[in-house]
Amino acid sequence: MSRRVTLPREFYVPAGALKIADRRSTAVAYAYTDRHGRPCAVVFAGKSDKPGFRHYFGTEAQREKRVRAYFEAVAATEQARIDRRAKRTAWANPYKVGDIFSTCWGYDQTNREYYEVVDVRGKHLIVREIACGYVETQWLAGKSVPMPGQYIGDPARVLAQPGGFRCPKYKQWASYDEPKMIAGVPTYDAQHVSSYH
């Protein structure tokens, strides 16, 4: 069985190359001239030992432009990662006991499961699968609605996320179902389901 060999950065960087570090990111470039007298550059980002690119160029200006573009791309990617992390950290769990979530999945058919929140613990929810009401509207297809309080599954702990959570049963995404309040009672739209067996 063959083993993948990881080469260190030093393998790609010739002796005497000029190191250029980006001030806005973890990107770094090494500029040098090859044996043909062509301006060259090899670049890296983060802790990666694999180059982002390693090329020769027709002119030094072309090399500078390509390195600058690489630095900007790495800076943008890293800033986006920081922003996503900050957004996740700042996000407050808006869900409460009694909220309903539903899945929608299937190949050549539409399956749905419904989950009800029975407890809230910080950014985590304790949910239980609930039964659904079903009305056939055509052959092997119909409409379903959740039946709050009619539990058919054991409690499960899930991580709340914007819009829903990853359900414990098949790891499908469960989306928050916004109820309509009718005479003070939450009601839910009927959703399409289908089956071929």
N, C-alpha and C positions, 0 to 999 in steps of 0.2 A: 504494500500500500504506500503510495507516494505521500510525502509530507509537504505542506506548503511552507516555503521558506520566506520569511519576512526580512527584507534587507533594511539596514539602518539608513538614516538620512545621509550619513557620511558617504555611503556608496554612490549617491547621486550627485554629490557636491564635489567638484574638483578642487584640488589644492589651489589656494590663492584667490578663490571666488570672493567677491564683495558681498557681505551680508547686508540686506536692507529690510528692516523691520517696520511693519505698519503700526502707527500709533493708535489706530482706532480698533484694531482687531488682533487676533493671534497669528495672522498671516505673516510669513517671512519669505523673502526672495533672495536668491543668490545669483548675482550677475557675474558673467565671465566671458572670455573669448575662446572659441574652440581652436583647434589646430589649423583650421582653414581661415582664421581671422574673422569669423562671423560672431556678432554679438549674440550671446545666449543667456538664458535664465531658467532656473528651476525654482519652483515655489512650493510651499507647504502651508498647511493650516492646522491650528491646534497642536495636538501631540502626534499627529499622523506622520508615519515614516514614508508613506506613499505620496509622491509629488502630485500637486494639483495639475501641473503641466511641466514639461521639460522640453524646450524648443530652442531653435536658433532663428534669428530674424535677419531681414535684409538690412535694417538700419537700427541704430541705437534708439531712435525716436519710436520705432515700431515696438521695440522691446519695452521701452518705458510705458507706452500706451497700454500694452497687454498686461504688464505687471500692475499698473494702476487700476485697470478694470478688475483684475483678480482681487486685489485688496478691497475694492469697493464691494464686490460680490460677497466676500467672506464677512466683511463688516456688517452688511445688511442681513445676512443669514444669522450671524451671532446675535445681532440686536433683536431680530424677530424671535429668536429662542428666549432671550431674556424677557421680552415683552410677554410672551406666552406664559412663562413661568410666573411672572409677577401677576398676570391676570388670574391664573389659577389660584395663586396664594390669596389674592384679595377677594376672590369670588365667595359670596356668602350663600349658604344653602337656603333656598327660599321655600322648600317643600315642607309639608306638615302632615300630621297624622290624618288619614282619610283620603289623601291624594291618590289618584289612579294613574297608572301607566300601562301602555300596551305595546306589544311587539307586532311586527308585520314581516313575515318571511315565508319562503317556500319556493320550490322549483315546480313550475307548471301548476301551482295551486297557491292559495293565499291562506296562511295560518296566522292565528292571533292568540296570544295569551295576555291576560290582564293581571296586574299586580296592584295591591293596595298597601300603602304605607301604614304600618302599625306602631312604629316608634321612630323617633329622630334622635340621632346621637352625633352631634357636631356636623361634620360633612358626610356622615354615613346615615343610611336609612335601613331600618328593619322592614322588609316587605314580605308579603305572602301572596302566592298566586290565588286568584279568586275565579269562581265559575263565571260563565257568560250565558246570557240569554241568546237564543238563536231562532231566527225565522227564515225558512227557506223561501227564496224569491224566484228561483229557477232551478233546473235540474243540477244537483250537486253544488249549488251556490246559494248564498243568502246573506243575511245581515246579522251581526252580533253586537251585543252591548255588555258592558261589565255588570256584575252583580255584587256590589260592595257588601262586605261582611260574610259572603258565602265562600269560606276558605276551602281550598282543595290542595294546598301546599303548605309545607312547614316554613317557619320563619327563616329568612336568609338576610345576611348583612351585605349591603352593596354600597359602593361609593357614589354619592350624588354628584352629578355633573350638569353643566348647563344643558337644559332640554331633556334630561333623563338619566339613565344609568345602563350599565351592561348587566343584563338579567342573569340570574344564577343558573337557569335551566340549560340553555343551549348557547349562552354567551351572546345572544342576539341583543341588539339595542332596543331598549324599552323607552318609548317617548312619553312625555307628560301629556295627559289628556285634559285639556281645559274644559271644565264643566260649564254648562249653562244653568243659571239659577232660575228656576220656575217656582214661584210661590215659596221661595226660601229653600227649595230642595235642589241639590245639584243633580243635573241630568246630563247624559252623554249621548253624542251622536252615534247612530248605528253605523258600523263599519263593515265593509265587504269582506266576506270569507268564501273560500271555495275548496272543494276536495274532489279527487278523482278516484276514490276508493271507498 
